[in-house]
Structure formats: C-alpha cells, structure tokens
C-alpha cells in the first residue's frame, strides 16, 4: 500500500511536468530529461539523467532474468508432468537469456513499434490472465481445506530460517514490491503519446489512478490468498517456484504470458537508454540501421553479462 501511494503521488507530479511552465498550455517535454531541463536545469539534468538511465538498465536486467525464469518454468513444468515431481528437471537460465536478447534485437528493427496499440492491449489482457490464474489456483488450494502453518509474523526465526535469512528475505520482498511499480520511470515518455484534448496531465492522472489501484488490489489479494494457501512454505513465485504442478498446461500458459509481457515492456526500455546516441547520430547525418544494431548489441550484451556474471545474481535481482 505504501508503494502504491508513493508511486501515485510521484506519477501525478510527473504528469504535471509534461508541459512547462504551465501544466496545460506550456511547452511539451517529450522525455524525462526535457522536463528536468525545463524545471531544474544545470547540473541536475546530468544527475537525474544518470539516475533514470541507471534505473532503466537495472529494470531491463531484472526483466531479462524474470523472463528467462518463466521460460525455464515452462520447460520444467513439462518435465515434471512427464517424469514425475520427484525428478529435479534442472534447466539453465542462460540459453533463455540469450534467446530473449536476440528476440529483442530483432524486434528493435520493426519501425514504429510503439504505435502497435493492439500489442499493448494484448499485454494488458495477459497481465490479468496470469494474475488471475495464480489467484484462482491459490483460492482452489485454500478451498481444498489443506492445513498449512501460518503466523502473524511470517516464517519463524530458528525454525524455518535464521535471523539474517529472514532480514534478507524481507528486503527481497520489498525489492519485489518496488520492482512491480517501475512504470513511472518512463511515465513522461508514455504521456507524450497521448492526444492533447483533453489535457494530457488529466488523462495520465486518471490512467495512473486506475492502473495503480487495480494492480494494488491484485497484489494484496495474491499476497493474502497466497499465504493462506501455502503458509510459511509459500514460494517466492507461485508460478515459477512450483507451488502448483497441475494443471501443467495452465501454469505453462501463465508463464508464457509473463514472458510475453516482459518481452513487450523490455522492447521499449533499450530505446530509451540508446535514445540520446541515436539523436546525436541523426543530427550528424550518420544515423543508420547498422548503428542501431550495434548499440542494441552492446546493450543486450551488457545486460546478459551482468545477469549471468555469477550464480547468485538471479536471487539478488530485486537489489536493482
């Protein structure tokens, strides 16, 4: 709830910053950097730009890791269904990370990708789909009457985990929650695609209110019902942590939805990170498809190397 209030408040401030100096009739700021330059200026532009691009890169790394985990979960789910739940069915994330990056590079060559409105609608439908699947399976498990151990403070120190492990898991949960409200990083860029009548800031505030409220309701329901279903043994992710094994095809579909949504979202983020370079190249008259491919290759190579630099990184992705 705290993150939802903070996200909504900061989003309304960003929505009013789209035009300057007047939020309705002022000059448009098409990017976050333009807004910072118009309202703050000076050295703050570089500092805020560094913070934004660092955040975008971190989110992209997190999306890449999460998408690969979902794709691995599909393969493992089929393995469990075929060979039984006692089989380990270990699968590496690395090939799926490479596949994810290659698909991103290919998709980056599609002109006017941001104008494919049907893709955004499909991604929204899939978001509701996988959330509803996880929530529905949890409700079914609770209705089954299976007894689980629950406490007011969660896992018990000395029984389930050590004190340091509980602290670490708490911070991971906070990181996951913050990660779920990452859309405001590119809010002004999204607002730039909205028609000017009615005023963009009013439209964006209404959309933010509906979006944040809806997702928060889903998050709270998943947390409460999920804990009621699994108790202190709840996995970090019901769909990829195999809180459920059957029906395997439904779990596969939910994980495919997650991977697809992250694919669509991640398609936009590298363009923001490499946008300044492309603008500079265009001003010099040397903007080419090859330049864009090189930049995206470097970007996704950096993302892959960072994501796979050590075996423990995947567990710490919420630090981003």
Buried (B, 14 or more C-beta within 10 A) or exposed (E): EEBBEEBBEBBBEBBBBBBBEEBEEBEBBEBBBBBBBBEEEEEEBEEBBEEBBEBBBBBBBBBBBBBBBBBBBBBBBBBBBEEEEEEEBEBEBEEBBBEBBEBBBEBBEEEEBBEEEEBEEBBEEBBEBBBEBBBEBBBEBBEEEEEBEBEEEBBEBEEBBEEEEBEBBEEBBEBBBBBBBBBBBBBBBBBBEBEEEEBBBBBBBEBBEEBBEEBBEBBEBBBEBBBBBBBBEBEBBBBBEBBBEEEBEBBBBBBBBBBBBBBBBBBBBBBBBBBEBBEEBEEEEEBEEEBBEEBBBEBBEBBBEBBBEEEEBBEBBBEB
